[in-house]
């Protein structure tokens, strides 16, 4: 099983980025999948997730209205579209997956089984 995150980089405040997470060895449609981020000196925090059962999506309050998670079944790839970026969004972003039919909002970070290697997102002028 491999989750390969990509698409990070440098963006200006107010700008946009889309990061991707390509999966192999698992079919993402059957997994609860999510994005997490970790800034220097801070704990890893949950950002967003998609449930396997009904495709319901959830976002942390800090990114609600600015970020959107999506999944392409044909490409077996997870995305995070990030708009109106702020300097405080700077972090390493990780994708993760767990075989769970429950709504993803009920899944604790520690329960995620598979993790990508992370992609750096830097928001700075």
Number of C-alpha atoms within 10 A of each C-alpha: 11 14 23 20 24 20 15 18 14 16 18 15 17 14 14 17 19 17 22 23 26 18 21 13 8 16 16 24 21 15 21 25 28 31 26 20 22 19 17 9 6 9 9 16 15 19 24 25 29 26 25 21 15 11 15 14 18 18 20 15 10 11 17 12 12 15 20 19 22 19 18 12 11 8 11 15 20 27 21 23 14 20 17 15 22 19 15 12 20 20 21 18 26 27 32 26 26 22 18 18 14 14 18 24 19 9 18 9 16 6 12 18 10 15 20 20 15 22 21 20 23 21 21 16 9
